Every structure is written in C-alpha cells, then in structure tokens.
Amino acid sequence: MSGHGLCEAYVRRNNVMGAPVLVSRSNRPAGSERRDLRIPRGVVIVRYAASKSGRAAPSLVLSVPHGSGAELIDLAERAEQTLPKPGTATVIRAQRDTVVSLEVVPVQPGGSLDAEIHIERMVVSAVEPERAPLAAAPAAPALVSADALTDFQILAHVSRRGDILAGNGEWICGPQVPMSIEGIELRLGRLSPDLDIMMSGSSRSRAPVAFPVSPAGTFIGTRGRAAPLTTLSFSLIGRAAPAFQLSVDALFLASPIVSRLGNAIELSGPTGNEPLVGLRLALRAAGQPGVQAPTMQPGAVLPVRRAVERVNQGDALGSLATGSAGRVRVFKASRIR
C-alpha cells in the first residue's frame, strides 16, 4: 500500500485460534481515513490498544452498517461507538463473519493516524436454543472456581480521599460515609479470561461527560476534577457469564438506595444528574440471593483498604447523615468567610 496518504490499517487478533500478528501505523497529510474492519462470528472486544502519537493520538469511530449481522453491545443501543484514546474498547456481537466500518480521525487536519487495534474473541456459546436448552446452559461453573470470586475487587477514586479498594460485596462510601465517587475500575483476577464485565457511565461537572463501554481493568471516570459519576452500567460477558450475576446497591445524593440484580444493570438517580456517593458491587453465582438493603449500625466503618473518616465541614458535600428509608439528608455547614 502506498505511503502518500493512505492509512495502513493493520489489526492484531488475539484469540484462541492464533497469535498476535499485526500493528497499525500511519500518518496522512489531512483528514480522516475510513477502513473496513473484519469481525469474526461471535462476541469480540475491539480494543484501541496503543498509539505512538502520544497526546496527538487519533480517535477511532466504529460503525455497524445495517444488515451486517453485527451489533454493538451498548446499553444505549447505538450503531456507532467512538474510542477517543488508547485504552478504550467496545464489544461487538456478530451473527456471522462480517465487516464493520472503522474511521481513524486525527485530532487536527494533517494529524497522526497512528493507531494499534486489537480484536479479541470472547469464547461464547453460539448454539441455537433448540440445540441447547436453557437448563443445560450453565456448564460454566467448571470454568471458574468459587474461591476465585474472592479475587473480585473494585477500585474507586473518592473526592478528597483518593483511591480506595473494596472487595466483593463491600461498600465504597455509602450510607455511613457518603462521598462523591469520581471513577471506578473493576479487577477480576483469576476470573479472567472466562468472564469479563463491560462497564460504562457518565459524570457531570459543568457539563455531562459520557465514558465509552470498557472491559474490566479499565478505569472510567476522572480523578481530582470534582466531576462525580452520575450514571453507571454493567454487563457480564464471556463463556462463564451464564453462571454468574451482579448484585449492586448504589446511593445517589439525596436519593433512596438503588438495588439491582442481574447480568446487565443500569444505575442512576431520579434525574440522572445526582452524584454517586455510595456503591456496593457483588459478583455472585447465578441464583444466589443478592445483597440485602444496608443496615449498618452506628459507628460501623467501611470494609475497605482503610476506614474513611466522616465528612467534615471542609468537605464540599457539607455534613451528611443517613435519614429514613435509605435517603441521605444534606445539612450545609456554615462557614466563616
């Protein structure tokens, strides 16, 4: 392929069938470059792995043509997904070997089009229902041992407190110590690669910001920007996914606790703009009861890396106390100017 303006689009495939083979690298005088991206049948992660352009790395726009037999696994049900920078990813489910559109967009005219893309196939049962009854589907427990659930951890960045690590089913902030959660990262340990949890969300400071669907191991959100998360979504994928479910409790400011149980979960406050001030996420065997509504005793501390002290008068949220029915009452602290 000539080097005077065409994007040399190379794809590295990581799956059970073969080893990594290709990398993408290109510079183009002006404009974006559109390419066809071949997607194998099944569920694959399209990952924007790297770029040699640093802060000038281009963004990638994936679009699924009508009739292609492919769909983006996105709770927003969009036909287009933007991967703004290296480290982001999206998931595509294809009913057959197909082609989707990939556009490499430079940050400015004449900018770099260097982008390394990985296509990673998830091993997911694709048999039809009449061939495999639902009752026979969960053969997945053999793939992941029960004690591997103890590996599941959630890292959260909490406003004015920094990064906090919580185990499976443990509160981060929450009814006793509600504080703004600005970002989270899921860590699967031994549960990977048979199971993955795709996650997306949004935050709001001066304006809403949406974060793309990303796999476990990717931090979504911000740090130190006073932009708390306002929505979150989780979805289990992978060949072990039918054997597990998520049990989630979320506390949004001045709102009742939101509890969800299932394989795909969406979380937000009443308006979608309330800051997330508490999160408890548990990964459990399918059919196991979810976590109960929080009944923390006075003086209890959070089971995280270290107990977080109560919100003081210097905190932006003021003094907060737990009200009835899981609702948070906010008492603004008076300050001497």
ABEGO torsion letter per residue (X at the ends): XBABGBBBBBBBBBBAABBBABBBBBBBABEBBBBBBBBBBEBBBBBBABBAAEAABBBBBBBBBBGAGBBBBBAAGBABBBBABBGBBBBBBBABBBBBBBBBBBABBGBBABBBBBBBBBBBBABBAAABBAAAABAAAAABBAAAAAABBBBBBBBGAEBBBBBBGBBBEEAABBBBBABBBBBAEAAOAABBBBBBBBBBBABBBBBBBBBBGBBBEBBGAGBBBABBBBBBBEAAAAABBBBBBBBBBGBBBBBBBEABBBBBBAAGABBBABBBBBBBBBGBBBBBBBBBBBGBBBBBABBBBBBBAABAAEBBBBBBGGBBBBBBBBBBX
